[in-house]
Amino acid sequence: MRRGYLPYMCAMAAVAMIFVVPPLARSERALTEPVYDTEAFAALMEERAGDTVGKARVDYRSDVTILSNQGAFAKLVGNVAFHHNGVIITCDTAYRYSDKNMEGLGSVIINANDSTYIYGDRFTYDGESNIARVYSPIVKLVDGSAVLYTHNLSFNTLTGVGSYYGGGTMTQGDNLMESERGDYYTDTRNIVLVGGVEMHNDDYDIKSDSVAFDLNTEVVTFYKPSDIWSRKGDYLRARRGTYDRATGIYDFVDSAYVMTEEQELWSDSLRYLSLVKEVELRGDIQILDTVQSLYTFGDYGYYWSGSKRVIMTGNPSSASFDEEGDTTFMRADTMIVVPQLVPGETGDSLAADTLSGVTVADEPVVEAADTLSADSAAATMPEIVADSVVEAVDTVSLSPKKAAKMLKKREREARRKAKRAERAEKRRRMMEEARAERRDSIAVPDTMRADSVAPDTIVRRKNDATYEADSSDYILRGYHNVRIYKRDVQAVCDSIVAITVDSTMFMYSSPIIWNENNQITASYIKIYTVNEQLDRAELYDYPIIGQRLASDRKRYNQIRGKYMECYFKNNELDIVYIDGNAETIFYKEEEGRPNTMMYIMSADMEITFDSSEISRLKWIKDITHSIYPIDKIAANQKLVLEGFRWITKPRPKSRFDVCDRTVRPSEREATEALVRPRFLITAGINQERVDLAKAGVWHDRTESSPVGVGDFLGGDLVGENNVIKRRLSSAADSAAQKRTAADSAGVGSVSPKR
C-alpha cells in the first residue's frame, strides 16, 4: 500500500458520513413515512385557507407530491385523482393551491355517479362553489348512450349539473338536439336546452327557445313558443307543453295551434295523439277546414284527423262561407261534423246517430215516386227515417201474441205507405198542372190582381243527379237550441242536419225560418240549397207561412196546409204549393192600408211571391171563402189560423247573436314558409372534430376513469406510495402562479376559431 493512501481513504469516509448518509436516510424515511409531511401540508393549507377551516376538503391521490419552497401550493404528478361530493376527477398533473382549490392538466376525466364522464385537456376546481371548469378545444360529456360535445363546460359536483355555453350538440339513439347553451342533470338524466334549440328524431323536428328533454323517458317539455313538425306531416305550435314519445301524445297548455293538410286548429290548450292523429281541444277553439270552406268554434272539441270528424261543445258554432264571401253562421249546444260517405264506404249513417244517446227526431218520408219533392240526390243519400218499414221476420218463431202484434204493425205501415204514395201522386199532378199553366201563359182568375207573373220565371231548380261525394263534402249535425243567421235568411230549431253532397238541410222540432218579412213554421222542414242559396223547402205537419203587413203591424197574412213545398229565387220566396186542407187569411191593401180581409179554404193552393210579398193566389178544388171589408169583419171570424204565432224574440238580428267568436285568419301561408331545423351548431362542431383530429390537437376519447369512489374509502389522504419532495423550482413556481392569476381574471383556454 502506497504512502498517503490510508489517510485519503479515511478522509473520504469522513466526508461520506457527514454529507451522504443523512440525505439517504431522509429519502428512505420519505418513502416509508409520508403521513407526517402530508398532514403538515394539509394543516398548512387549512391555516392559509382561513374561511374553509372546518369544512369538508377535497381528497386527493397522486404518485408524487412536490411542495413549493414557500408552501403556497403542491404539485401532484402521476395518476392524480381528486374526490369531492362523490365525484372523481383524474388527470396527469395537478396543482393543489388549498384543500378546496386546484387545477389539473392532461387527460382530464370527471366521473359522476359512475355513469357520467366528462373529457377535457385541463380543469380548474373550486371546492367552495363545487364548480369544476373543463377546458379543451372540444369538451365531451358521455352518459350511457348520450353524448354531448361543446366548447365550454362547467360541472357542479354537489348538484351533479353540467352547464355549457357557446353551442352544444347531444345525441342519444335517433335523438339529435342542439342549443346555444344548456344544463345537463346527471342524477335525473335530463337536459335543459336554451337558445336556438333544434331537435330531431324519427317522430318530429322541433325548433324552440327553451326545451327540457328526459333521456330516460324521451319526454320533451316546452317552456317557450315551439315549432314542431310531426313525422306524419302535421305542424304544431304552442307556448308551453310536453311530448311523450312512448305514447305519442302532445299536451299543449298555452296558445296551441295545429295545421294538417286540410285543416287548421287553434285552442287555449290541446292534447294531440300523434299515433292515431286525434286532437282534444279546450278553450276558445277554432277549426278551419279550407276544403270544406267551414269554420267550427267551441270551448271543448275532439277532432279525428284521419276521418276528419269533429265534435264540439261549450257554446259551439260554425261559419260556412262561399266563394262570394257570403257566410252562414250556426250554433247549437252540441255540433258534430263528419265527412260525407261516398259509395262503397261504411261508417257514418244519418239513420243511426249513437252519440251520447242522442236520437234523431221523427220526420216524414218523401217517397221516391214523388218526382217533384224527391231530389235527384236522394238516390245517393239515405233519408232520416223514423217510421221505416219493418223488416221481414220469421213469425213462426214468435209467440202467437207477438206474431199478431207484428202483423198489425206491418199492416199499419203498409197503410201509411200507401197513403203517402197517394198524397205524393196527387201533389205531383197538381204541380205538373201548375207548371203547364205557367208555361202556356193560360190566364187564371186572380181574386187579388189581374197581373200575373210572366211565364217561365219559375223554373224548378235541383241538384245535378250525377254529382258524387268528394273530400269537400261533409255532414254537420247540431243538437238543441239551434240558431242560424245569414244576411237574408234566419232560422231556429231544436236540432238540424246539413248535408253538403246534395245541399240538403233537415230541421227538427218546431223549426222557424224567417225570410225577409216572411215567417215559416212547421213540425219538420227539409231544405235544399244550390250554391249556398235557398232553392227549395219541404214543410210537414200543417206548416204555416205568416207575413206581417207593413201598413198595419197588428195584422198578418197567413197560409196553412197539411204539406207545403216552397221554391226560392235569390234567397226569397218565389212560389209555394200547398197540398191538403189549405187555409188562407189574406188582407188586400189599397193606398197603403188594408181595405179587405179574405178567409178562404180549399183542398190545395198555389201562391206566387214578388219581392217576398204575395202577388198571386190560386185556390184549387173544394173552395169556400168569406170576404169582408176591413171595417165589417164578422165577430165570429177568426183572424188567426190554428197554430199561428208571430215570433220575433228568438230571431237572430246579426251574426253575433249566433256566433260571437273572433275569427282567426289562416296561418297556413306563414307556417308553410317556416324554415325547419338545419342543425348548424351540430354541423360546425362535427367539422371541428374532424379538423382537430386530423391536426392531432384533439381526439375523441372514450376511456373510463382509472379511479373510483371506493378507492378513497378508508385509504390514506395521498395514497400508500406517494413521494413528497421539499423543493420546487422557481420556474415551475412562477408558471403556476401566473396560471392562477389568469384563471382569476377569467382567462381560459382558447378554443379554435369556428
Secondary structure, 3 states (H helix, E strand, C coil): CCCCHHHHHHHHHHHHHHHCHHHHHHHHHHHHCHHHHHHHHHHHHHHHHCCCCCCCCCEEECCEEEECCCCCCEEEEEEEEEEECCEEEEEEEEEEEECCEEEEEEEEEEEECCCEEEEEEEEEEECCCCEEEEECCCEEEEECCEEEEEEEEEEECCCCEEEEEEEEEEEECCEEEEECEEEEECCCCEEEEEEEEEEECCCEEEEEEEEEEECCCCEEEECCCEEEEECCCCEEEECCEEEECCCCEEEECCCEEEECCCEEEEECEEEEECCCCEEEEEEEEEEEECCCCEEEEEEEEEEECCCCEEEEECCCEEEEECCCCCEEEEECCEEEEEECCCCCCCCCCCCCCCHHHCCCCCCCCCCCCCCCCCCHHHHCCCCCCCCCCCCCCCHHHCCHHHHHHHHHHHHHHHHHHHHHHHHHHHHHHHHHHHHHHHHCCCCCCCCCCCCCCCCCCCCCCCCCCCCCCCCCCEEEEEEEEEEEEECCEEEEEEEEEEECCCCEEEEECCCEEEECCEEEECCEEEEEEECCEEEEEEEECCCEEEEECCCCCCCEEEEECCEEEEEEECCEEEEEEEEEEEEEEEEEEECCEEEEEEEEEEEEEEEEEECCEEEEEEEECCCEEEEEECCCCCCCCCCCCCCCCCCCCCCCCCHHHCCCCCCCCCCHHHHHCCCCCCCHHHHHHHHHHHHHHHHCCCCCCCCCCCCCHHHHCCCCCCCCCCEEECCCCHHHHHHHHHHHHHHHCCCCCCCCCC
